[in-house]
Structure formats: C-alpha cells, structure tokens
Amino acid sequence: MAIDVIRASTTAITAVAAHRRCFPVSSAEEAFHKRREFPECILAGEIAGLMPEGFDINNSPAEIARRSDHQRPLVLLSSSGTKLMVESAARTETYVACLRNYKAVAICVGRRHERIALLGAATRGEFREEDRLCCAWIGKELIQLGHQPDDAASRKLIDQWQDAPLSSCASGNSAAYLRRSGQLNDLNFILSHVDDVPLAFQLAGGELVVAEIPENGKKQDTVSPPERIAA
C-alpha cells in the first residue's frame, strides 16, 4: 500500500473520487508521453517541490478538488509519492491510501490479503509525520480486523502513532514547506478531509481505479511492517 499524504496520494484519490481518471507516473518524460496518448489531459506535479516546465498545475489536491473539468484525465508526478506507486505496482498488487480513505482501504485490503506492507513515501530519506500517522491509523484498523504486526518495530510505530492527533501532520517538514511556499490551501485541504471517501483504490494498468471492497472476508493473521522506502 503506497501512502504519501502530503501530497501525491491525496491528490490522486481526490481526482478519482471525483470520477476523474488518474495516471501516476515516475518521470516528466513519462508524463509527456501520456499527454501524447491523452492530449486533453492535465499534467500535474512537482519535482523537488517545483512544477516542471510544461506542466499545467502543481501536485495540489485543493486545485484538483476545485476544478470542474472532470472529463480531463490527470497525469500526476511527484518527487517521491508517484514513484513509490509506480515502482510498487511493478512488483505487486498496489493500493493507494491517504487520510481521506484510510478506513475504507484498511477494510478492503484487510479482507482481501494475508500479508500487507504499508509503504510511506520517503521525502529526502525522511519517513515523515503525516505518513507515519496514516500508516499507524491503517495499522490500527487492520488489527481490529484480526491482523497482527509482523515485528516489534511495526507494533512500536502503531502504538506510538495510532492515537496521535491530526495536528501532528501540521508540525513536520512537509507542512513547513507548504507554509514557506505559500501553498497552505493544500495543507488546509488535507487536514479538513479525513475519512470522507468510503472507497479503496488500486493501480491497474498504470491507472488508479476504484477497488471493490468485499462485504465480508476471512480474518487474516499478519501485517507486514509499516515502513518507508526511498524513491
């Protein structure tokens, strides 16, 4: 499960929840290739916090939520989050999560799978507060579904962050960057949209799509450790 709360997974989920097609990519070159396939698409993203030349908008969930042109696909690039999504999907079945759908995705994967890895996008090698919190909140839901942490480190992270306040997301380096760069609208959007999307999403053929949530399922018994991987 790929998690990049500030901002890639929130942007992607906001797009698909509004019935917009979304294609996460791992490079600007791949984004421009997608534009040849979908000439009407919106290129959204950032590299090291800056919007690449030739892109239409930044990696902004608030901007995507504001737009009414839902018929235009979104091609999304970020420094770490979309790379995590693409690289993970190349190896295994991959879901995408943020605070907006953390409960729904936990139910979906908890009923579908025995082993679950929660992967927080590492920004400049740092497993940041908002992703720790989201991993732990999902981990807490999975435990309630009958899963158990795979090791002591996983248990420790869940114990430390499962009851952390939402305001923890506003105290880290990701939030500080949004303040410095005048993008507080995205931080405010993220903090005001929690558990408001009752859908799970997974990558299929390079596109983020809605995943069916089983009505019920066999309880499983293991949860792989919440962790970070550097893009």
C-alpha positions in Angstrom: 0.0 0.0 0.0 1.5 3.3 -1.1 1.0 6.3 1.2 2.1 9.9 0.5 -0.3 12.1 2.4 1.4 15.4 1.5 0.5 15.3 -1.3 0.6 12.7 -4.1 -1.8 10.1 -2.7 -4.3 12.8 -1.5 -4.2 14.4 -5.0 -4.7 11.1 -6.8 -7.5 9.9 -4.6 -9.2 13.3 -4.8 -9.2 13.0 -8.5 -10.6 9.5 -8.8 -13.2 10.1 -6.1 -14.5 12.9 -8.3 -14.7 10.5 -11.3 -11.5 11.8 -13.0 -9.1 9.3 -14.5 -5.7 9.4 -12.9 -2.4 8.1 -14.1 0.6 8.3 -11.7 4.0 8.5 -13.4 7.6 8.4 -12.3 9.2 11.0 -14.5 8.4 14.1 -16.6 9.2 12.2 -19.7 6.6 9.6 -18.9 4.1 12.4 -18.2 4.7 14.0 -21.7 4.3 10.5 -23.2 0.9 10.2 -21.5 0.0 13.6 -23.0 0.5 12.2 -26.5 -1.9 9.4 -25.5 -4.4 11.7 -23.9 -4.0 15.2 -25.5 -6.7 16.7 -23.3 -5.1 15.5 -20.0 -3.9 17.8 -17.2 -0.2 17.4 -16.3 0.1 17.9 -12.5 3.1 17.5 -10.4 6.4 18.7 -8.8 10.0 17.7 -8.8 11.8 18.8 -5.6 8.8 21.0 -4.9 8.8 22.8 -8.2 6.3 22.4 -11.0 8.2 21.1 -14.1 8.3 23.2 -17.2 5.4 22.4 -19.5 3.1 21.2 -16.7 -0.3 22.7 -16.1 -0.6 22.7 -12.3 1.3 21.7 -9.2 0.7 18.5 -7.2 -2.3 20.0 -5.5 -5.3 18.2 -4.1 -7.0 21.5 -3.4 -6.7 22.6 -7.0 -7.9 19.2 -8.3 -10.9 19.4 -6.0 -11.7 22.9 -7.2 -11.7 22.1 -10.9 -14.9 21.1 -12.7 -13.3 19.6 -15.9 -13.6 16.1 -14.6 -13.6 14.7 -18.1 -9.9 15.5 -18.4 -7.6 12.8 -17.2 -5.0 13.7 -14.6 -1.4 12.6 -15.2 0.4 13.0 -11.8 4.1 13.2 -11.0 5.7 13.8 -7.6 9.2 13.6 -6.2 8.5 10.5 -4.2 4.9 9.5 -3.9 4.1 8.7 -7.5 7.5 6.9 -7.9 6.6 4.8 -5.0 3.2 3.9 -6.5 4.7 3.0 -9.9 7.6 1.0 -8.5 5.4 -0.9 -6.1 2.8 -1.7 -8.8 5.5 -3.1 -11.0 6.2 -5.8 -8.3 2.9 -6.5 -6.6 -0.8 -5.6 -6.2 -0.7 -2.0 -5.0 -3.3 0.2 -3.3 -3.1 3.9 -2.7 -4.1 5.5 0.6 -4.3 8.8 2.3 -6.2 10.2 5.3 -9.3 10.6 3.1 -9.8 6.9 2.7 -7.7 5.2 5.4 -10.6 3.3 6.9 -12.0 2.1 3.6 -8.7 0.9 2.3 -7.9 -0.9 5.5 -11.2 -2.8 5.2 -10.5 -3.6 1.6 -7.0 -5.0 2.0 -7.7 -6.5 5.3 -10.4 -8.7 3.8 -8.5 -9.5 0.6 -5.0 -10.2 1.7 -3.0 -12.1 4.3 0.2 -10.0 4.2 0.1 -6.3 3.9 3.0 -3.9 3.6 2.3 -0.2 4.4 4.8 1.9 2.5 5.2 5.6 3.3 6.9 7.7 0.7 10.3 8.9 1.9 10.9 12.6 1.1 14.6 13.2 1.1 15.1 10.0 3.0 12.7 11.0 5.8 9.7 9.0 6.9 7.5 12.0 7.7 4.9 12.6 10.4 1.9 12.6 8.1 2.8 9.2 6.6 3.7 7.7 10.0 0.3 8.8 11.3 -1.6 7.4 8.2 0.3 4.1 8.4 -0.5 3.8 12.1 -4.1 4.6 11.7 -4.4 2.0 8.9 -2.5 -0.5 11.1 -4.9 0.1 13.9 -7.8 -0.7 11.7 -6.1 -3.8 10.4 -5.5 -5.1 13.9 -9.2 -4.6 14.6 -9.9 -6.8 11.6 -7.8 -9.6 13.1 -4.3 -8.9 11.6 -1.2 -8.6 13.8 2.0 -6.6 13.3 4.8 -8.6 11.9 7.5 -7.5 14.3 8.3 -5.3 17.3 9.1 -2.3 15.1 5.7 -2.4 13.5 4.0 -2.7 16.8 6.0 0.2 18.2 5.1 2.5 15.3 1.4 1.7 15.6 1.5 2.1 19.3 3.2 5.5 19.1 1.1 6.9 16.3 -2.3 5.2 16.3 -3.8 7.8 18.6 -1.7 10.8 17.5 -3.8 13.9 16.8 -4.4 15.1 13.3 -2.4 18.2 14.2 0.8 16.1 14.1 0.6 16.4 10.3 1.0 20.1 10.6 4.2 20.0 12.6 6.6 18.3 10.2 8.8 19.3 7.3 6.2 18.7 4.6 3.8 21.1 6.2 6.6 23.6 6.8 7.4 23.5 3.1 3.8 24.2 2.2 3.8 27.2 4.5 7.1 28.6 3.1 6.0 28.2 -0.5 2.5 29.8 0.0 0.6 26.5 -0.5 -1.3 26.4 2.7 -4.5 25.7 0.8 -3.2 22.2 0.3 -2.4 21.7 3.9 -5.8 23.0 5.0 -7.5 20.7 2.5 -5.7 17.7 3.8 -6.4 18.5 7.4 -10.1 19.1 6.7 -10.7 16.0 4.6 -10.3 12.9 6.8 -12.2 9.6 6.4 -14.6 11.3 3.9 -14.1 8.9 1.0 -15.6 5.5 1.6 -13.6 3.9 -1.3 -10.4 1.9 -1.8 -8.2 2.5 -4.8 -5.6 0.4 -6.6 -3.3 0.7 -9.6 -4.3 -1.4 -12.6 -2.5 -1.0 -15.9 -0.9 2.3 -14.8 -4.2 3.8 -13.8 -5.7 4.4 -10.3 -9.1 2.8 -10.1 -11.7 2.0 -7.5 -11.2 -1.3 -5.8 -14.1 -3.4 -4.8 -14.4 -3.8 -1.0 -15.6 -7.3 -0.1 -18.7 -7.4 2.0 -17.0 -9.8 4.3 -13.9 -11.9 4.4 -11.8 -14.4 6.3 -9.8 -12.8 9.0 -6.1 -12.9 8.2 -3.3 -13.1 10.7 -0.3 -11.0 9.7 0.6 -7.4 8.8 3.9 -6.6 7.3 5.7 -3.7 9.0 4.8 -0.1 8.3 7.9 1.3 6.7 9.4 3.8 4.3 11.1 3.2 1.0 13.1 5.9 -0.7 12.1 6.8 -4.3 
